[in-house]
């Protein structure tokens, strides 16, 4: 059956639809992947901030962060359910289990560009509009020292605008099927968690292939960097085009770990 994953080939267990998997697998991936980083959090030699800074500088408890993330994921699941119900299985590759690698690759790339574009401009506007920053986006910046499971800690309205609507637009504009969306949103989730993990681990492929990584986004979370490095979650294209790109360098801290420092002085802005 197109649009489903067989659980029991003998017909005893039925199937789980791609729509259901596309809704809930990214949520499971979020907690599994951030849980992995939580276990690695004691590796002081690879932290971008000390554990003491994480405990003392952040302005919200981990319990509140978990509650905020769960609320956002409930909203995302509800919107995804409605979106899949409205669009059905009309994605370009939805009726073809053997869609070409070219088609799938193009859909994923278009989805990445769409999500990046939407999030860059919405994210930047939430910094520039004082009302929106104070009442909405400032909630995310209570995490001055980012950590993995705080990646989706946002005001519910911000989560709806940036992540949920942005994801819906990426899905619709790219023409991807629900099955393709499972991989796209799972990858986007992993990338977002990685950008907030607060670690610089050797051999991390995201650090090798993406300039938009945990150190790049850490600059944005510091007070001197809030007008820079808006891009998320994949590329730094819009930052470069519109002059909000802040390069960084990593320095070893005497007590262990790294510190991401801006290459040019932005403290006066």
FITORVEX-223756 format. One record per residue: residue number from 1; residue in one letter; x, y, z of N, C-alpha, C in turn. Coordinates in steps of 0.1 Angstrom, whole numbers, padded with zeros to 4 digits, always signed. Last residue first. Example, Ala and Ser with C-alpha at 12.3 -4.5 7.8 and 13.67 -1.06 7.14 Angstrom:
SITE  resi  resn     nx     ny     nz    cax    cay    caz     cx     cy     cz
SITE     2     S  +0128  -0022  +0071  +0137  -0011  +0071  +0129  +0000  +0079
SITE     1     A  +0132  -0057  +0078  +0123  -0045  +0078  +0132  -0033  +0078
! end
This chain:
SITE  resi  resn     nx     ny     nz    cax    cay    caz     cx     cy     cz
SITE   269     X  +0281  +0473  +0189  +0268  +0474  +0182  +0257  +0472  +0191
SITE   268     X  +0304  +0468  +0202  +0300  +0482  +0203  +0286  +0483  +0196
SITE   267     X  +0311  +0442  +0198  +0306  +0445  +0211  +0300  +0459  +0211
SITE   266     X  +0323  +0431  +0176  +0309  +0435  +0174  +0303  +0440  +0187
SITE   265     X  +0352  +0427  +0160  +0346  +0432  +0172  +0332  +0437  +0169
SITE   264     X  +0357  +0395  +0144  +0356  +0409  +0144  +0349  +0414  +0156
SITE   263     X  +0354  +0369  +0154  +0367  +0373  +0148  +0368  +0388  +0147
SITE   262     X  +0341  +0359  +0186  +0339  +0365  +0172  +0353  +0370  +0167
SITE   261     X  +0348  +0327  +0200  +0349  +0342  +0200  +0348  +0348  +0186
SITE   260     X  +0340  +0300  +0219  +0338  +0306  +0206  +0338  +0321  +0207
SITE   259     X  +0361  +0280  +0238  +0352  +0292  +0238  +0352  +0297  +0224
SITE   258     X  +0363  +0246  +0251  +0365  +0257  +0241  +0357  +0269  +0244
SITE   257     X  +0380  +0227  +0277  +0369  +0230  +0268  +0373  +0242  +0258
SITE   256     X  +0398  +0239  +0305  +0393  +0228  +0297  +0381  +0233  +0288
SITE   255     X  +0408  +0261  +0318  +0402  +0250  +0327  +0397  +0239  +0319
SITE   254     X  +0416  +0277  +0297  +0426  +0271  +0306  +0421  +0259  +0314
SITE   253     X  +0400  +0270  +0266  +0399  +0276  +0279  +0410  +0269  +0288
SITE   252     X  +0410  +0275  +0233  +0410  +0266  +0244  +0409  +0274  +0257
SITE   251     X  +0389  +0290  +0209  +0401  +0291  +0218  +0399  +0281  +0229
SITE   250     X  +0378  +0294  +0176  +0377  +0286  +0189  +0390  +0287  +0196
SITE   249     X  +0362  +0322  +0160  +0374  +0313  +0162  +0372  +0306  +0175
SITE   248     X  +0338  +0333  +0136  +0343  +0330  +0150  +0356  +0322  +0149
SITE   247     X  +0318  +0357  +0118  +0327  +0345  +0119  +0333  +0344  +0133
SITE   246     X  +0287  +0366  +0114  +0297  +0369  +0124  +0306  +0356  +0124
SITE   245     X  +0265  +0381  +0091  +0274  +0370  +0093  +0285  +0374  +0103
SITE   244     X  +0249  +0400  +0082  +0247  +0396  +0096  +0256  +0384  +0100
SITE   243     X  +0247  +0407  +0055  +0256  +0414  +0064  +0255  +0411  +0079
SITE   242     X  +0231  +0394  +0037  +0226  +0406  +0043  +0234  +0412  +0054
SITE   241     X  +0247  +0372  +0028  +0241  +0381  +0018  +0237  +0395  +0025
SITE   240     X  +0253  +0359  +0052  +0264  +0364  +0043  +0258  +0375  +0034
SITE   239     X  +0228  +0352  +0062  +0237  +0360  +0070  +0247  +0366  +0061
SITE   238     X  +0219  +0335  +0041  +0212  +0348  +0043  +0221  +0357  +0052
SITE   237     X  +0237  +0313  +0044  +0236  +0321  +0031  +0230  +0334  +0034
SITE   236     X  +0244  +0293  +0061  +0246  +0307  +0066  +0244  +0317  +0054
SITE   235     X  +0221  +0265  +0065  +0232  +0272  +0059  +0233  +0286  +0065
SITE   234     X  +0202  +0252  +0086  +0212  +0246  +0077  +0224  +0254  +0073
SITE   233     X  +0181  +0263  +0101  +0191  +0255  +0108  +0203  +0250  +0099
SITE   232     X  +0194  +0297  +0105  +0191  +0284  +0111  +0181  +0276  +0102
SITE   231     X  +0209  +0329  +0109  +0206  +0317  +0101  +0204  +0304  +0109
SITE   230     X  +0218  +0349  +0125  +0204  +0346  +0126  +0200  +0333  +0119
SITE   229     X  +0243  +0362  +0131  +0241  +0347  +0130  +0227  +0343  +0132
SITE   228     X  +0236  +0391  +0151  +0243  +0384  +0141  +0239  +0369  +0141
SITE   227     X  +0227  +0404  +0173  +0224  +0410  +0160  +0231  +0403  +0149
SITE   226     X  +0238  +0390  +0195  +0223  +0388  +0192  +0219  +0395  +0179
SITE   225     X  +0264  +0390  +0204  +0261  +0384  +0191  +0247  +0384  +0187
SITE   224     X  +0267  +0399  +0230  +0273  +0407  +0219  +0270  +0402  +0205
SITE   223     X  +0254  +0380  +0245  +0248  +0393  +0244  +0254  +0401  +0232
SITE   222     X  +0251  +0348  +0227  +0258  +0357  +0237  +0253  +0371  +0234
SITE   221     X  +0238  +0334  +0207  +0232  +0334  +0221  +0239  +0343  +0231
SITE   220     X  +0255  +0337  +0185  +0242  +0344  +0185  +0236  +0344  +0199
SITE   219     X  +0275  +0320  +0192  +0278  +0334  +0191  +0265  +0342  +0192
SITE   218     X  +0262  +0295  +0189  +0266  +0300  +0203  +0269  +0315  +0203
SITE   217     X  +0262  +0291  +0162  +0249  +0296  +0169  +0252  +0300  +0183
SITE   216     X  +0289  +0284  +0158  +0283  +0296  +0151  +0270  +0301  +0158
SITE   215     X  +0291  +0262  +0174  +0299  +0273  +0177  +0293  +0286  +0171
SITE   214     X  +0273  +0244  +0161  +0271  +0247  +0175  +0279  +0260  +0179
SITE   213     X  +0268  +0258  +0128  +0270  +0247  +0137  +0269  +0252  +0152
SITE   212     X  +0271  +0265  +0097  +0261  +0268  +0107  +0261  +0256  +0117
SITE   211     X  +0288  +0253  +0080  +0294  +0264  +0088  +0284  +0269  +0099
SITE   210     X  +0289  +0218  +0076  +0281  +0230  +0078  +0288  +0241  +0086
SITE   209     X  +0307  +0198  +0076  +0300  +0201  +0063  +0292  +0213  +0064
SITE   208     X  +0319  +0196  +0101  +0328  +0195  +0089  +0320  +0201  +0077
SITE   207     X  +0299  +0197  +0119  +0309  +0208  +0120  +0318  +0208  +0108
SITE   206     X  +0285  +0174  +0113  +0279  +0187  +0111  +0289  +0199  +0111
SITE   205     X  +0303  +0154  +0120  +0301  +0157  +0105  +0294  +0170  +0103
SITE   204     X  +0327  +0155  +0144  +0313  +0157  +0142  +0311  +0162  +0127
SITE   203     X  +0354  +0151  +0150  +0348  +0142  +0140  +0333  +0144  +0138
SITE   202     X  +0352  +0162  +0183  +0360  +0159  +0172  +0353  +0149  +0163
SITE   201     X  +0326  +0184  +0194  +0332  +0171  +0195  +0340  +0168  +0182
SITE   200     X  +0317  +0208  +0212  +0325  +0208  +0200  +0333  +0195  +0199
SITE   199     X  +0285  +0216  +0226  +0297  +0208  +0225  +0304  +0209  +0212
SITE   198     X  +0260  +0227  +0226  +0270  +0233  +0235  +0283  +0225  +0236
SITE   197     X  +0238  +0220  +0211  +0243  +0210  +0220  +0253  +0216  +0230
SITE   196     X  +0225  +0234  +0191  +0223  +0239  +0205  +0230  +0230  +0215
SITE   195     X  +0230  +0220  +0168  +0234  +0235  +0169  +0233  +0240  +0183
SITE   194     X  +0218  +0196  +0173  +0232  +0197  +0173  +0237  +0211  +0174
SITE   193     X  +0191  +0203  +0171  +0196  +0198  +0184  +0211  +0200  +0184
SITE   192     X  +0191  +0209  +0144  +0187  +0219  +0153  +0192  +0215  +0167
SITE   191     X  +0197  +0183  +0133  +0206  +0195  +0130  +0203  +0206  +0140
SITE   190     X  +0176  +0168  +0141  +0189  +0164  +0145  +0199  +0176  +0144
SITE   189     X  +0155  +0181  +0127  +0155  +0180  +0141  +0169  +0177  +0147
SITE   188     X  +0162  +0177  +0100  +0162  +0191  +0105  +0162  +0191  +0121
SITE   187     X  +0160  +0149  +0100  +0173  +0155  +0098  +0173  +0169  +0103
SITE   186     X  +0132  +0147  +0104  +0141  +0140  +0114  +0155  +0146  +0113
SITE   185     X  +0123  +0160  +0082  +0120  +0166  +0095  +0129  +0160  +0106
SITE   184     X  +0132  +0143  +0061  +0135  +0157  +0061  +0134  +0163  +0075
SITE   183     X  +0121  +0118  +0067  +0136  +0119  +0067  +0139  +0134  +0068
SITE   182     X  +0094  +0123  +0066  +0099  +0117  +0077  +0114  +0119  +0078
SITE   181     X  +0090  +0134  +0040  +0090  +0143  +0051  +0096  +0137  +0064
SITE   180     X  +0089  +0111  +0025  +0101  +0119  +0024  +0102  +0129  +0036
SITE   179     X  +0062  +0104  +0032  +0073  +0095  +0035  +0087  +0102  +0034
SITE   178     X  +0047  +0126  +0023  +0048  +0123  +0038  +0059  +0114  +0041
SITE   177     X  +0067  +0141  -0003  +0056  +0132  +0002  +0057  +0131  +0017
SITE   176     X  +0074  +0175  -0013  +0078  +0162  -0008  +0065  +0154  -0003
SITE   175     X  +0071  +0200  -0024  +0064  +0189  -0030  +0067  +0175  -0025
SITE   174     X  +0083  +0223  -0014  +0092  +0213  -0020  +0084  +0202  -0027
SITE   173     X  +0061  +0236  -0004  +0068  +0242  -0015  +0077  +0232  -0022
SITE   172     X  +0052  +0219  +0018  +0043  +0223  +0006  +0051  +0227  -0006
SITE   171     X  +0075  +0217  +0035  +0068  +0205  +0030  +0060  +0208  +0017
SITE   170     X  +0080  +0244  +0040  +0090  +0236  +0034  +0084  +0223  +0028
SITE   169     X  +0056  +0251  +0053  +0059  +0257  +0040  +0070  +0249  +0033
SITE   168     X  +0058  +0236  +0076  +0047  +0233  +0067  +0050  +0239  +0053
SITE   167     X  +0081  +0247  +0088  +0081  +0233  +0084  +0070  +0230  +0074
SITE   166     X  +0071  +0273  +0094  +0082  +0271  +0085  +0083  +0257  +0080
SITE   165     X  +0050  +0266  +0112  +0047  +0272  +0099  +0058  +0270  +0089
SITE   164     X  +0068  +0255  +0132  +0057  +0248  +0127  +0052  +0253  +0113
SITE   163     X  +0090  +0275  +0136  +0092  +0260  +0133  +0080  +0253  +0127
SITE   162     X  +0079  +0302  +0137  +0092  +0298  +0131  +0093  +0283  +0127
SITE   161     X  +0052  +0300  +0147  +0056  +0309  +0135  +0069  +0303  +0129
SITE   160     X  +0052  +0282  +0169  +0042  +0281  +0158  +0047  +0288  +0145
SITE   159     X  +0073  +0293  +0184  +0074  +0279  +0179  +0064  +0277  +0168
SITE   158     X  +0062  +0317  +0190  +0074  +0317  +0182  +0075  +0303  +0176
SITE   157     X  +0041  +0309  +0206  +0038  +0316  +0194  +0050  +0316  +0184
SITE   156     X  +0054  +0297  +0228  +0045  +0289  +0219  +0042  +0296  +0206
SITE   155     X  +0089  +0305  +0231  +0075  +0309  +0233  +0066  +0302  +0224
SITE   154     X  +0110  +0276  +0231  +0105  +0289  +0226  +0092  +0293  +0232
SITE   153     X  +0131  +0252  +0229  +0125  +0259  +0240  +0122  +0273  +0235
SITE   152     X  +0144  +0235  +0212  +0131  +0239  +0208  +0124  +0247  +0219
SITE   151     X  +0169  +0231  +0225  +0168  +0236  +0211  +0155  +0242  +0208
SITE   150     X  +0173  +0220  +0250  +0167  +0233  +0249  +0165  +0239  +0235
SITE   149     X  +0186  +0197  +0247  +0172  +0195  +0247  +0165  +0209  +0249
SITE   148     X  +0214  +0208  +0245  +0207  +0201  +0234  +0192  +0201  +0235
SITE   147     X  +0219  +0242  +0254  +0222  +0228  +0256  +0211  +0221  +0247
SITE   146     X  +0235  +0275  +0256  +0226  +0265  +0250  +0230  +0251  +0254
SITE   145     X  +0235  +0299  +0278  +0244  +0288  +0275  +0235  +0277  +0269
SITE   144     X  +0213  +0314  +0278  +0225  +0320  +0273  +0235  +0310  +0270
SITE   143     X  +0182  +0310  +0276  +0193  +0300  +0275  +0205  +0307  +0269
SITE   142     X  +0167  +0331  +0271  +0169  +0328  +0285  +0180  +0318  +0287
SITE   141     X  +0161  +0332  +0245  +0174  +0337  +0249  +0176  +0337  +0264
SITE   140     X  +0135  +0323  +0244  +0145  +0314  +0239  +0159  +0318  +0244
SITE   139     X  +0122  +0346  +0253  +0121  +0334  +0261  +0132  +0324  +0257
SITE   138     X  +0125  +0366  +0235  +0134  +0367  +0247  +0133  +0354  +0255
SITE   137     X  +0104  +0364  +0217  +0117  +0357  +0214  +0126  +0357  +0226
SITE   136     X  +0082  +0377  +0232  +0081  +0364  +0226  +0095  +0358  +0225
SITE   135     X  +0085  +0402  +0244  +0073  +0393  +0248  +0074  +0379  +0243
SITE   134     X  +0108  +0413  +0233  +0106  +0413  +0248  +0095  +0403  +0252
SITE   133     X  +0105  +0409  +0205  +0116  +0403  +0212  +0113  +0402  +0227
SITE   132     X  +0081  +0422  +0199  +0082  +0408  +0197  +0094  +0402  +0205
SITE   131     X  +0089  +0449  +0206  +0078  +0442  +0213  +0079  +0427  +0212
SITE   130     X  +0111  +0454  +0189  +0113  +0453  +0204  +0102  +0447  +0211
SITE   129     X  +0122  +0438  +0161  +0109  +0444  +0167  +0110  +0442  +0182
SITE   128     X  +0145  +0425  +0158  +0145  +0439  +0154  +0132  +0446  +0160
SITE   127     X  +0141  +0398  +0165  +0151  +0406  +0172  +0150  +0421  +0170
SITE   126     X  +0121  +0391  +0148  +0118  +0390  +0162  +0129  +0397  +0170
SITE   125     X  +0134  +0394  +0123  +0124  +0404  +0127  +0121  +0403  +0142
SITE   124     X  +0151  +0371  +0125  +0157  +0385  +0125  +0147  +0395  +0129
SITE   123     X  +0131  +0351  +0123  +0140  +0352  +0135  +0146  +0366  +0136
SITE   122     X  +0120  +0356  +0098  +0112  +0357  +0110  +0120  +0358  +0122
SITE   121     X  +0143  +0353  +0082  +0136  +0365  +0082  +0127  +0367  +0094
SITE   120     X  +0151  +0326  +0088  +0161  +0337  +0089  +0153  +0350  +0090
SITE   119     X  +0129  +0310  +0083  +0134  +0311  +0097  +0143  +0323  +0098
SITE   118     X  +0126  +0312  +0055  +0115  +0316  +0064  +0121  +0319  +0078
SITE   117     X  +0151  +0301  +0047  +0146  +0315  +0043  +0136  +0320  +0052
SITE   116     X  +0152  +0275  +0057  +0162  +0285  +0061  +0157  +0299  +0058
SITE   115     X  +0129  +0264  +0044  +0130  +0265  +0059  +0140  +0275  +0063
SITE   114     X  +0138  +0266  +0017  +0126  +0272  +0022  +0126  +0274  +0037
SITE   113     X  +0161  +0250  +0018  +0162  +0265  +0014  +0150  +0272  +0019
SITE   112     X  +0151  +0225  +0025  +0161  +0232  +0033  +0162  +0247  +0030
SITE   111     X  +0133  +0220  +0003  +0128  +0221  +0017  +0138  +0228  +0026
SITE   110     X  +0152  +0219  -0017  +0143  +0230  -0018  +0136  +0232  -0004
SITE   109     X  +0165  +0195  -0008  +0172  +0207  -0009  +0163  +0219  -0010
SITE   108     X  +0144  +0176  -0010  +0151  +0179  +0003  +0158  +0192  +0003
SITE   107     X  +0138  +0177  -0038  +0128  +0181  -0028  +0134  +0184  -0014
SITE   106     X  +0163  +0169  -0049  +0158  +0182  -0051  +0147  +0186  -0041
SITE   105     X  +0164  +0142  -0039  +0174  +0152  -0035  +0169  +0166  -0037
SITE   104     X  +0141  +0132  -0052  +0141  +0132  -0037  +0152  +0142  -0033
SITE   103     X  +0149  +0135  -0079  +0137  +0141  -0074  +0137  +0142  -0059
SITE   102     X  +0173  +0119  -0079  +0173  +0133  -0082  +0161  +0140  -0077
SITE   101     X  +0164  +0094  -0073  +0173  +0100  -0063  +0173  +0115  -0066
SITE   100     X  +0130  +0090  -0083  +0144  +0090  -0085  +0152  +0097  -0074
SITE    99     X  +0106  +0069  -0067  +0110  +0082  -0071  +0125  +0083  -0072
SITE    98     X  +0093  +0045  -0062  +0106  +0044  -0068  +0110  +0058  -0074
SITE    97     X  +0068  +0049  -0053  +0077  +0043  -0043  +0092  +0043  -0049
SITE    96     X  +0048  +0073  -0060  +0058  +0066  -0067  +0068  +0061  -0056
SITE    95     X  +0031  +0092  -0050  +0025  +0080  -0056  +0035  +0071  -0063
SITE    94     X  +0048  +0111  -0039  +0039  +0104  -0030  +0033  +0091  -0037
SITE    93     X  +0064  +0128  -0052  +0069  +0114  -0051  +0059  +0105  -0043
SITE    92     X  +0050  +0151  -0049  +0054  +0147  -0062  +0058  +0133  -0063
SITE    91     X  +0021  +0147  -0027  +0035  +0150  -0029  +0040  +0145  -0043
SITE    90     X  -0004  +0139  -0019  -0002  +0145  -0032  +0012  +0150  -0035
SITE    89     X  -0019  +0125  +0000  -0006  +0120  -0005  -0003  +0125  -0018
SITE    88     X  -0033  +0152  +0018  -0034  +0138  +0014  -0020  +0133  +0011
SITE    87     X  -0036  +0178  +0027  -0029  +0175  +0015  -0030  +0161  +0010
SITE    86     X  -0052  +0174  +0050  -0056  +0183  +0040  -0049  +0180  +0027
SITE    85     X  -0037  +0156  +0066  -0051  +0153  +0063  -0056  +0162  +0051
SITE    84     X  -0013  +0170  +0069  -0013  +0157  +0062  -0027  +0153  +0057
SITE    83     X  -0023  +0191  +0084  -0016  +0194  +0071  -0016  +0181  +0063
SITE    82     X  -0032  +0179  +0108  -0041  +0187  +0099  -0035  +0188  +0085
SITE    81     X  -0008  +0169  +0117  -0019  +0160  +0115  -0029  +0166  +0105
SITE    80     X  +0008  +0192  +0121  +0012  +0182  +0111  +0000  +0172  +0107
SITE    79     X  -0006  +0204  +0142  -0006  +0210  +0128  -0002  +0200  +0118
SITE    78     X  -0002  +0185  +0162  -0015  +0188  +0158  -0016  +0195  +0144
SITE    77     X  +0026  +0185  +0164  +0019  +0173  +0160  +0005  +0176  +0155
SITE    76     X  +0030  +0212  +0172  +0036  +0207  +0159  +0029  +0195  +0155
SITE    75     X  +0018  +0211  +0197  +0013  +0220  +0187  +0018  +0215  +0173
SITE    74     X  +0035  +0193  +0210  +0021  +0190  +0209  +0015  +0198  +0198
SITE    73     X  +0059  +0207  +0209  +0058  +0195  +0201  +0043  +0190  +0200
SITE    72     X  +0054  +0228  +0227  +0056  +0231  +0213  +0054  +0218  +0204
SITE    71     X  +0052  +0213  +0250  +0041  +0221  +0246  +0042  +0224  +0231
SITE    70     X  +0078  +0203  +0252  +0067  +0194  +0251  +0054  +0201  +0245
SITE    69     X  +0092  +0227  +0257  +0095  +0219  +0245  +0083  +0210  +0242
SITE    68     X  +0082  +0235  +0282  +0081  +0244  +0270  +0082  +0236  +0257
SITE    67     X  +0090  +0214  +0298  +0076  +0217  +0297  +0073  +0225  +0284
SITE    66     X  +0118  +0216  +0296  +0111  +0204  +0292  +0097  +0207  +0289
SITE    65     X  +0121  +0242  +0308  +0125  +0240  +0294  +0118  +0227  +0289
SITE    64     X  +0114  +0237  +0334  +0105  +0246  +0326  +0109  +0244  +0311
SITE    63     X  +0135  +0220  +0341  +0121  +0215  +0342  +0112  +0224  +0333
SITE    62     X  +0157  +0237  +0340  +0155  +0226  +0330  +0141  +0220  +0330
SITE    61     X  +0148  +0272  +0345  +0151  +0258  +0350  +0150  +0248  +0339
SITE    60     X  +0164  +0301  +0332  +0152  +0292  +0333  +0156  +0278  +0337
SITE    59     X  +0186  +0315  +0326  +0176  +0322  +0334  +0163  +0314  +0335
SITE    58     X  +0221  +0306  +0329  +0207  +0304  +0322  +0196  +0309  +0332
SITE    57     X  +0242  +0309  +0346  +0239  +0320  +0336  +0225  +0318  +0330
SITE    56     X  +0246  +0285  +0362  +0244  +0299  +0368  +0239  +0309  +0358
SITE    55     X  +0247  +0262  +0346  +0239  +0262  +0358  +0236  +0276  +0363
SITE    54     X  +0266  +0270  +0327  +0253  +0265  +0323  +0243  +0266  +0334
SITE    53     X  +0288  +0276  +0342  +0281  +0286  +0335  +0267  +0282  +0331
SITE    52     X  +0294  +0249  +0351  +0290  +0260  +0361  +0283  +0271  +0354
SITE    51     X  +0302  +0237  +0328  +0289  +0233  +0334  +0285  +0243  +0345
SITE    50     X  +0314  +0262  +0304  +0316  +0252  +0316  +0302  +0248  +0321
SITE    49     X  +0309  +0260  +0269  +0308  +0267  +0282  +0310  +0257  +0293
SITE    48     X  +0316  +0241  +0251  +0318  +0255  +0247  +0316  +0265  +0259
SITE    47     X  +0333  +0211  +0259  +0322  +0220  +0261  +0326  +0234  +0256
SITE    46     X  +0353  +0193  +0258  +0347  +0196  +0245  +0335  +0205  +0247
SITE    45     X  +0362  +0187  +0283  +0372  +0192  +0273  +0366  +0195  +0260
SITE    44     X  +0341  +0177  +0297  +0344  +0191  +0299  +0354  +0196  +0288
SITE    43     X  +0317  +0158  +0294  +0330  +0158  +0287  +0335  +0173  +0286
SITE    42     X  +0292  +0158  +0303  +0302  +0159  +0313  +0316  +0158  +0307
SITE    41     X  +0274  +0154  +0282  +0276  +0167  +0288  +0287  +0169  +0298
SITE    40     X  +0267  +0130  +0272  +0280  +0135  +0268  +0284  +0148  +0275
SITE    39     X  +0241  +0128  +0279  +0250  +0119  +0285  +0265  +0123  +0283
SITE    38     X  +0230  +0148  +0263  +0230  +0150  +0277  +0239  +0140  +0284
SITE    37     X  +0233  +0137  +0238  +0242  +0148  +0242  +0242  +0151  +0257
SITE    36     X  +0213  +0117  +0241  +0227  +0113  +0238  +0237  +0124  +0242
SITE    35     X  +0191  +0134  +0243  +0195  +0126  +0254  +0209  +0120  +0253
SITE    34     X  +0189  +0144  +0218  +0193  +0153  +0228  +0197  +0146  +0241
SITE    33     X  +0182  +0120  +0205  +0194  +0126  +0201  +0199  +0136  +0212
SITE    32     X  +0157  +0114  +0218  +0168  +0104  +0218  +0181  +0111  +0215
SITE    31     X  +0142  +0137  +0213  +0145  +0134  +0227  +0156  +0123  +0228
SITE    30     X  +0141  +0138  +0185  +0145  +0150  +0193  +0150  +0145  +0207
SITE    29     X  +0130  +0114  +0177  +0144  +0117  +0174  +0149  +0128  +0182
SITE    28     X  +0104  +0118  +0186  +0112  +0108  +0192  +0127  +0110  +0190
SITE    27     X  +0097  +0138  +0168  +0096  +0141  +0182  +0105  +0131  +0190
SITE    26     X  +0100  +0126  +0143  +0109  +0137  +0146  +0109  +0140  +0161
SITE    25     X  +0079  +0106  +0145  +0093  +0102  +0146  +0102  +0114  +0149
SITE    24     X  +0053  +0119  +0143  +0059  +0115  +0156  +0073  +0111  +0156
SITE    23     X  +0047  +0126  +0116  +0043  +0134  +0128  +0051  +0131  +0140
SITE    22     X  +0056  +0105  +0101  +0061  +0119  +0098  +0058  +0128  +0109
SITE    21     X  +0040  +0085  +0110  +0054  +0084  +0113  +0061  +0098  +0111
SITE    20     X  +0015  +0094  +0101  +0017  +0092  +0115  +0032  +0092  +0118
SITE    19     X  +0021  +0093  +0073  +0016  +0106  +0080  +0019  +0105  +0095
SITE    18     X  +0026  +0067  +0068  +0037  +0076  +0067  +0033  +0089  +0074
SITE    17     X  +0008  +0045  +0091  +0009  +0054  +0079  +0021  +0063  +0080
SITE    16     X  +0014  +0012  +0099  +0015  +0026  +0104  +0017  +0035  +0093
SITE    15     X  -0007  -0016  +0095  +0004  -0008  +0091  +0003  +0005  +0099
SITE    14     X  -0014  -0050  +0105  -0018  -0038  +0098  -0005  -0030  +0095
SITE    13     X  -0007  -0075  +0116  -0005  -0063  +0124  -0009  -0050  +0117
SITE    12     X  -0012  -0095  +0098  -0017  -0096  +0112  -0016  -0083  +0120
SITE    11     X  -0001  -0096  +0073  -0015  -0090  +0075  -0020  -0091  +0089
SITE    10     X  +0024  -0104  +0070  +0013  -0115  +0069  -0001  -0109  +0071
SITE     9     X  +0040  -0083  +0075  +0038  -0087  +0061  +0027  -0097  +0059
SITE     8     X  +0034  -0059  +0097  +0033  -0074  +0096  +0030  -0078  +0082
SITE     7     X  +0038  -0033  +0090  +0043  -0038  +0103  +0044  -0053  +0103
SITE     6     X  +0045  -0013  +0063  +0040  -0025  +0067  +0046  -0030  +0080
SITE     5     X  +0038  +0020  +0060  +0049  +0011  +0063  +0043  -0002  +0069
SITE     4     X  +0023  +0039  +0033  +0023  +0032  +0046  +0035  +0024  +0047
SITE     3     X  +0022  +0049  +0007  +0019  +0058  +0018  +0018  +0051  +0032
SITE     2     X  +0007  +0021  -0010  +0015  +0033  -0010  +0011  +0042  +0001
SITE     1     X  +0009  -0012  +0000  +0000  +0000  +0000  +0009  +0012  +0000
! end
